Amino acid sequence: MVALAGITSSALAASPYGVWERPSTGTKVKFYECAGKLCAKIVGVKDPAKKKTVGTVIMGGAKKVAENKWEGDLLNTENGNVYSGYVTLSGAGLKLQGCALGGLVCSGETWKPAN
């Protein structure tokens, strides 16, 4: 147990699987394998008004396109729109990027492992 004390959360994040926290909202999302692809669903929210979103699948089967990178559709629960997007795992965390207009307009943020 003592040997684990010096390991940072980014070092533990060698896989996209597990629960990650969206920094802008505190929403917790579980990333898991589904039929050999990457899926994600909301498992916790800070805002009680958004409690109805718990259990919502926000990514239903992203395929691996490169080392530590998956491509698939992402649901934005704030506006109900679905965007084509990418999930990329790096030492900084798990970056989610959604794009519209054929990839002309993209937005993303990096999530950290949830505590």
N, CA, C and O of each residue as an XYZ file, in Angstrom:
460
protein
N       0.812     -1.196      0.000
C       0.000      0.000      0.000
C       0.857      1.263      0.000
O       0.508      2.244     -0.657
N       1.960      1.253      0.717
C       2.824      2.421      0.793
C       3.368      2.781     -0.580
O       3.530      3.963     -0.882
N       3.651      1.805     -1.409
C       4.205      2.057     -2.736
C       3.242      2.837     -3.610
O       3.684      3.542     -4.518
N       1.947      2.738     -3.371
C       0.963      3.450     -4.181
C       0.814      4.909     -3.781
O       0.245      5.693     -4.541
N       1.300      5.290     -2.630
C       1.102      6.635     -2.116
C       1.663      7.711     -3.033
O       1.094      8.800     -3.100
N       2.748      7.451     -3.737
C       3.361      8.451     -4.592
C       2.828      8.488     -6.008
O       3.263      9.319     -6.805
N       1.905      7.615     -6.340
C       1.381      7.576     -7.704
C       0.320      8.649     -7.871
O      -0.603      8.747     -7.063
N       0.450      9.454     -8.918
C      -0.522     10.510     -9.171
C      -1.743      9.951     -9.875
O      -1.717      8.840    -10.405
N      -2.826     10.743     -9.874
C      -4.046     10.295    -10.542
C      -3.823     10.137    -12.038
O      -4.437      9.268    -12.657
N      -2.957     10.958    -12.641
C      -2.707     10.810    -14.077
C      -1.952      9.520    -14.374
O      -2.138      8.920    -15.432
N      -1.102      9.092    -13.448
C      -0.395      7.830    -13.649
C      -1.357      6.653    -13.550
O      -1.172      5.634    -14.215
N      -2.372      6.796    -12.726
C      -3.364      5.733    -12.584
C      -4.309      5.680    -13.782
O      -4.972      4.667    -14.003
N      -4.375      6.750    -14.546
C      -5.301      6.839    -15.667
C      -4.690      6.250    -16.934
O      -4.543      6.944    -17.940
N      -4.340      4.980    -16.881
C      -3.752      4.315    -18.040
C      -4.822      3.750    -18.960
O      -4.502      3.174    -20.000
N      -6.071      3.906    -18.595
C      -7.193      3.372    -19.352
C      -8.332      4.385    -19.305
O      -8.463      5.120    -18.327
N      -9.153      4.433    -20.347
C     -10.297      5.339    -20.292
C     -11.419      4.793    -19.411
O     -12.341      5.523    -19.049
N     -11.337      3.512    -19.070
C     -12.412      2.879    -18.308
C     -12.411      3.337    -16.861
O     -11.356      3.456    -16.237
N     -13.585      3.591    -16.340
C     -13.730      4.061    -14.968
C     -14.594      5.301    -14.942
O     -15.223      5.654    -15.940
N     -14.622      5.963    -13.792
C     -15.457      7.155    -13.616
C     -14.587      8.400    -13.726
O     -13.555      8.521    -13.065
N     -15.030      9.323    -14.578
C     -14.331     10.577    -14.830
C     -15.255     11.734    -14.485
O     -16.478     11.610    -14.566
N     -14.660     12.869    -14.098
C     -15.447     14.037    -13.717
C     -15.261     15.176    -14.709
O     -14.143     15.548    -15.063
N     -16.397     15.718    -15.146
C     -16.372     16.886    -16.036
C     -16.104     18.114    -15.167
O     -16.902     18.422    -14.283
N     -14.998     18.818    -15.400
C     -14.615     19.910    -14.504
C     -15.595     21.081    -14.488
O     -15.758     21.722    -13.450
N     -16.240     21.371    -15.593
C     -17.118     22.539    -15.655
C     -18.427     22.353    -14.897
O     -19.056     23.339    -14.511
N     -18.852     21.104    -14.674
C     -20.142     20.868    -14.015
C     -20.064     19.939    -12.812
O     -20.996     19.892    -12.010
N     -18.976     19.203    -12.672
C     -18.873     18.225    -11.604
C     -19.623     16.937    -11.894
O     -19.720     16.067    -11.029
N     -20.156     16.808    -13.107
C     -20.868     15.594    -13.503
C     -19.885     14.434    -13.565
O     -18.771     14.581    -14.069
N     -20.300     13.279    -13.051
C     -19.453     12.085    -13.085
C     -20.002     11.124    -14.131
O     -21.196     10.827    -14.169
N     -19.089     10.645    -14.984
C     -19.455      9.785    -16.107
C     -18.612      8.521    -16.061
O     -17.391      8.576    -15.919
N     -19.279      7.388    -16.182
C     -18.585      6.101    -16.204
C     -18.329      5.701    -17.646
O     -19.259      5.617    -18.448
N     -17.056      5.451    -17.978
C     -16.661      4.951    -19.293
C     -16.437      3.452    -19.161
O     -15.753      2.997    -18.244
N     -17.013      2.691    -20.075
C     -16.963      1.238    -19.979
C     -16.943      0.624    -21.374
O     -17.276      1.276    -22.363
N     -16.544     -0.646    -21.428
C     -16.506     -1.357    -22.707
C     -17.895     -1.889    -23.025
O     -18.584     -2.426    -22.157
N     -18.295     -1.733    -24.279
C     -19.573     -2.274    -24.745
C     -19.357     -2.835    -26.148
O     -19.102     -2.089    -27.094
N     -19.461     -4.137    -26.269
C     -19.282     -4.817    -27.560
C     -17.966     -4.433    -28.230
O     -17.917     -4.232    -29.444
N     -16.896     -4.331    -27.434
C     -15.579     -4.015    -27.966
C     -15.357     -2.545    -28.269
O     -14.328     -2.179    -28.837
N     -16.299     -1.703    -27.902
C     -16.181     -0.259    -28.130
C     -16.230      0.468    -26.791
O     -16.383     -0.153    -25.739
N     -16.100      1.788    -26.844
C     -16.110      2.606    -25.634
C     -17.466      3.287    -25.493
O     -17.914      3.990    -26.399
N     -18.106      3.076    -24.363
C     -19.394      3.703    -24.067
C     -19.257      4.523    -22.790
O     -18.311      4.342    -22.024
N     -20.212      5.430    -22.569
C     -20.177      6.264    -21.371
C     -21.590      6.640    -20.952
O     -22.454      6.907    -21.788
N     -21.808      6.654    -19.630
C     -23.104      7.087    -19.108
C     -22.899      7.904    -17.843
O     -21.924      7.721    -17.116
N     -23.828      8.798    -17.600
C     -23.776      9.663    -16.427
C     -24.121      8.841    -15.190
O     -25.130      8.137    -15.158
N     -23.262      8.943    -14.166
C     -23.503      8.201    -12.928
C     -23.662      9.111    -11.714
O     -23.995      8.633    -10.629
N     -23.430     10.410    -11.875
C     -23.596     11.332    -10.756
C     -23.579     12.773    -11.213
O     -22.902     13.119    -12.181
N     -24.329     13.619    -10.512
C     -24.375     15.051    -10.823
C     -24.298     15.851     -9.528
O     -24.722     15.378     -8.473
N     -23.758     17.058     -9.611
C     -23.720     17.951     -8.449
C     -25.011     18.754     -8.348
O     -25.516     18.999     -7.253
N     -25.537     19.161     -9.495
C     -26.727     20.004     -9.548
C     -27.984     19.139     -9.416
O     -28.263     18.326    -10.297
N     -28.748     19.302     -8.325
C     -29.952     18.491     -8.141
C     -30.957     18.628     -9.291
O     -31.729     17.703     -9.544
N     -30.957     19.752     -9.979
C     -31.877     19.962    -11.100
C     -31.550     19.048    -12.278
O     -32.392     18.840    -13.152
N     -30.342     18.504    -12.309
C     -29.924     17.634    -13.414
C     -29.949     16.156    -13.030
O     -29.413     15.315    -13.751
N     -30.569     15.844    -11.898
C     -30.600     14.462    -11.414
C     -31.246     13.520    -12.428
O     -30.894     12.342    -12.482
N     -32.179     14.017    -13.228
C     -32.864     13.169    -14.217
C     -31.918     12.661    -15.302
O     -32.257     11.721    -16.021
N     -30.731     13.269    -15.431
C     -29.782     12.819    -16.456
C     -28.955     11.613    -16.006
O     -28.286     10.985    -16.827
N     -28.994     11.283    -14.713
C     -28.236     10.125    -14.222
C     -28.762      8.869    -14.916
O     -29.966      8.617    -14.952
N     -27.838      8.095    -15.460
C     -28.192      6.893    -16.215
C     -28.230      7.111    -17.717
O     -28.307      6.149    -18.482
N     -28.178      8.371    -18.149
C     -28.203      8.688    -19.578
C     -26.894      8.279    -20.240
O     -25.813      8.622    -19.760
N     -26.995      7.551    -21.334
C     -25.813      7.171    -22.110
C     -25.448      8.364    -22.985
O     -26.254      8.810    -23.802
N     -24.231      8.881    -22.814
C     -23.800     10.029    -23.614
C     -22.902      9.621    -24.776
O     -22.641     10.416    -25.678
N     -22.436      8.383    -24.748
C     -21.641      7.857    -25.854
C     -21.955      6.375    -25.965
O     -21.726      5.609    -25.029
N     -22.483      5.977    -27.116
C     -22.979      4.618    -27.246
C     -22.166      3.694    -28.114
O     -22.739      2.815    -28.758
N     -20.892      3.845    -28.165
C     -20.086      2.890    -28.924
C     -19.039      3.539    -29.800
O     -19.090      3.431    -31.025
N     -18.095      4.210    -29.177
C     -17.006      4.832    -29.930
C     -15.979      3.768    -30.289
O     -15.639      2.913    -29.472
N     -15.495      3.834    -31.514
C     -14.501      2.840    -31.939
C     -13.094      3.409    -31.814
O     -12.868      4.605    -31.993
N     -12.169      2.532    -31.506
C     -10.773      2.931    -31.355
C     -10.202      3.214    -32.736
O     -10.273      2.369    -33.629
N      -9.630      4.413    -32.910
C      -9.079      4.814    -34.206
C      -7.569      5.006    -34.161
O      -6.923      5.109    -35.203
N      -7.009      5.055    -32.961
C      -5.561      5.208    -32.780
C      -5.247      4.826    -31.337
O      -6.148      4.600    -30.529
N      -3.964      4.759    -31.032
C      -3.567      4.474    -29.659
C      -4.141      5.562    -28.753
O      -3.855      6.743    -28.951
N      -4.936      5.182    -27.776
C      -5.534      6.104    -26.810
C      -6.504      7.110    -27.421
O      -6.687      8.195    -26.870
N      -7.137      6.765    -28.565
C      -8.096      7.681    -29.189
C      -9.289      6.898    -29.735
O      -9.127      5.884    -30.415
N     -10.496      7.392    -29.423
C     -11.738      6.773    -29.870
C     -12.590      7.818    -30.579
O     -12.533      9.002    -30.250
N     -13.376      7.375    -31.550
C     -14.234      8.274    -32.318
C     -15.667      7.761    -32.255
O     -15.919      6.567    -32.418
N     -16.601      8.675    -32.018
C     -18.010      8.290    -31.962
C     -18.889      9.499    -31.713
O     -18.414     10.634    -31.671
N     -20.167      9.243    -31.549
C     -21.124     10.318    -31.298
C     -21.218     10.600    -29.805
O     -21.231      9.682    -28.984
N     -21.284     11.891    -29.464
C     -21.390     12.338    -28.080
C     -22.678     13.126    -27.904
O     -22.965     14.030    -28.689
N     -23.455     12.792    -26.883
C     -24.685     13.509    -26.562
C     -24.378     14.628    -25.591
O     -23.751     14.408    -24.555
N     -24.822     15.836    -25.926
C     -24.729     16.965    -25.016
C     -26.075     17.045    -24.298
O     -27.075     17.445    -24.895
N     -26.103     16.670    -23.032
C     -27.373     16.648    -22.302
C     -27.907     18.048    -22.013
O     -29.078     18.198    -21.663
N     -27.070     19.071    -22.152
C     -27.522     20.435    -21.895
C     -28.434     20.952    -23.001
O     -29.347     21.734    -22.736
N     -28.191     20.515    -24.255
C     -29.032     20.995    -25.353
C     -29.694     19.865    -26.142
O     -30.484     20.124    -27.049
N     -29.377     18.620    -25.804
C     -29.984     17.473    -26.474
C     -29.387     17.136    -27.826
O     -29.845     16.205    -28.489
N     -28.376     17.876    -28.246
C     -27.753     17.632    -29.549
C     -26.705     16.528    -29.463
O     -26.070     16.323    -28.429
N     -26.547     15.827    -30.577
C     -25.524     14.790    -30.697
C     -24.448     15.308    -31.644
O     -24.752     15.792    -32.734
N     -23.205     15.206    -31.229
C     -22.079     15.695    -32.013
C     -21.128     14.544    -32.326
O     -20.977     13.617    -31.530
N     -20.491     14.613    -33.491
C     -19.415     13.659    -33.757
C     -18.242     14.109    -32.900
O     -18.006     15.306    -32.734
N     -17.519     13.158    -32.365
C     -16.462     13.573    -31.469
C     -15.382     12.551    -31.260
O     -15.394     11.459    -31.827
N     -14.446     12.944    -30.425
C     -13.284     12.128    -30.102
C     -13.093     12.091    -28.596
O     -13.424     13.041    -27.886
N     -12.563     10.995    -28.133
C     -12.127     10.844    -26.752
C     -10.661     10.449    -26.834
O     -10.316      9.459    -27.480
N      -9.799     11.219    -26.182
C      -8.366     10.965    -26.232
C      -7.823     10.877    -24.812
O      -8.043     11.777    -24.002
N      -7.120      9.802    -24.513
C      -6.512      9.594    -23.205
C      -5.066     10.059    -23.255
O      -4.307      9.667    -24.141
N      -4.689     10.905    -22.288
C      -3.302     11.368    -22.197
C      -2.941     11.516    -20.728
O      -3.771     11.287    -19.848
N      -1.721     11.893    -20.477
C      -1.284     12.123    -19.106
C      -2.051     13.239    -18.428
O      -2.130     13.285    -17.200
N      -2.622     14.148    -19.224
C      -3.380     15.269    -18.678
C      -4.783     14.856    -18.249
O      -5.424     15.554    -17.463
N      -5.261     13.727    -18.761
C      -6.610     13.275    -18.435
C      -7.294     12.691    -19.651
O      -6.640     12.171    -20.555
N      -8.610     12.777    -19.669
C      -9.421     12.255    -20.759
C     -10.049     13.447    -21.466
O     -10.913     14.120    -20.906
N      -9.613     13.709    -22.699
C     -10.127     14.859    -23.439
C     -11.306     14.421    -24.297
O     -11.200     13.485    -25.089
N     -12.430     15.112    -24.127
C     -13.603     14.897    -24.960
C     -13.748     16.102    -25.863
O     -13.704     17.244    -25.405
N     -13.923     15.842    -27.150
C     -14.066     16.920    -28.121
C     -15.239     16.598    -29.030
O     -15.275     15.544    -29.665
N     -16.199     17.516    -29.087
C     -17.352     17.362    -29.963
C     -17.275     18.357    -31.096
O     -16.839     19.492    -30.905
N     -17.704     17.931    -32.296
C     -17.610     18.787    -33.477
C     -18.956     18.870    -34.194
O     -19.743     17.924    -34.182
N     -19.199     20.012    -34.815
C     -20.400     20.240    -35.617
C     -19.977     20.773    -36.979
O     -18.811     21.101    -37.195
N     -20.926     20.854    -37.882
C     -20.691     21.385    -39.231
C     -19.557     20.647    -39.933
O     -18.685     21.265    -40.544
N     -19.579     19.334    -39.841
C     -18.573     18.528    -40.529
C     -17.173     18.695    -39.990
O     -16.201     18.485    -40.715
N     -17.053     19.069    -38.728
C     -15.743     19.232    -38.107
C     -15.197     20.644    -38.192
O     -14.069     20.892    -37.768
N     -15.980     21.584    -38.736
C     -15.514     22.969    -38.837
C     -15.510     23.681    -37.488
O     -14.689     24.566    -37.246
N     -16.431     23.287    -36.616
C     -16.532     23.908    -35.302
C     -16.413     22.810    -34.251
O     -17.246     21.906    -34.192
N     -15.375     22.893    -33.424
C     -15.149     21.877    -32.395
C     -14.931     22.543    -31.042
O     -14.424     23.661    -30.952
N     -15.323     21.835    -30.004
C     -15.124     22.311    -28.646
C     -14.823     21.105    -27.769
O     -15.350     20.016    -27.993
N     -13.984     21.305    -26.783
C     -13.655     20.176    -25.926
C     -13.135     20.608    -24.581
O     -12.871     21.785    -24.336
N     -12.994     19.622    -23.712
C     -12.412     19.866    -22.399
C     -11.786     18.577    -21.891
O     -12.138     17.482    -22.329
N     -10.860     18.726    -20.967
C     -10.159     17.577    -20.409
C     -10.731     17.249    -19.039
O     -10.834     18.111    -18.166
N     -11.099     15.989    -18.871
C     -11.690     15.506    -17.625
C     -10.628     14.803    -16.787
O      -9.637     14.298    -17.315
N     -10.847     14.779    -15.491
C      -9.945     14.117    -14.539
C     -10.647     12.894    -13.950
O     -11.876     12.839    -13.919
N      -9.871     11.915    -13.484
C     -10.501     10.775    -12.815
C     -11.296     11.265    -11.599
O     -10.829     12.131    -10.860
N     -12.479     10.718    -11.396
C     -13.308     11.114    -10.255
C     -12.759     10.498     -8.979
O     -12.193      9.405     -8.996
N     -12.930     11.198     -7.895
C     -12.475     10.689     -6.588
C     -13.543      9.837     -5.963
O     -13.353      9.317     -4.863
